[in-house]
Amino acid sequence: MPDWATLPSYLSHSLNSYGHTSPDIVIFYDGFNDAEFGMAAADPWSAHYGLEIIKARAEGSLRGRFDFVHRLYTIRIFDAVRNLVRQRRKPLNDQELRAKAVSVVDNYEGNHNIASALGQVYQFRFYEFWQHMLLYGHKLPVPFEEQLTPIDSRFVGAAYQEAERRAPKTAFA
C-alpha cells in the first residue's frame, strides 16, 4: 500500500486542509500485528517490532552496527528453519495462553498510561484503537475466514479476549 493511502496520511491531509498547525490529538491504532508479535515474543514487555534493533542503533552498540546481517538471505533461511523447529514445540495450554495474553495486554496498558500522562503534560487528547481481527468475535466465518489457520485465531485471539475483558463495556458496544 502506498504511503498516501494509509490512515495516517488521510488524517494528515484532513488536518492540514483545515489549516491546523498544531494538532492536539494523538491516535494509536494497534491490533493484530502487535498482538501476534507480543504473543510470539519470548518477553511480551519487549514486544514492539524492531525495538531492540532501534535501541541498539541509537546506543551505537556493536549489534546496532551489524544489524544488516539479519537481512542476508543465508540468515533468513536459517531463521526460517529455526522457526519451523520451534513450531513443533508443544502448544500452550489454556492457562499458559491466558497468562501470556495478560502479559501482552499489561504491556499495552503500560504504554497507554505513558501516552495518557504525556497528554496531560503536553495538553493533547489521546485515543487508542485496536483494529478488527477477522478471526476474533462471535460471528460465523465466511468461506475465506474458514481457510485461515485456527491456531492463529486461538493464539492472537487470546490477547484480544483479554483486551476486551478489561475494556469499558461501551468500547465493544
Secondary structure, 3 states (H helix, E strand, C coil): CCHHHCHHHHHHHHHHHCCCCCCCEEEEEECHHHHHHHHHCCCHHHCCCCHHHHHHHHHCCHHHHCHHHHHCHHHHHHHHHHHHHHHCCCCCCHHHHHHHHHHHHHHHHHHHHHHHHHHHHHCCEEEEEECCCCCCCCCCCCHHHHCCCHHHHHHHHHHHHHHHHHCCHHHHC
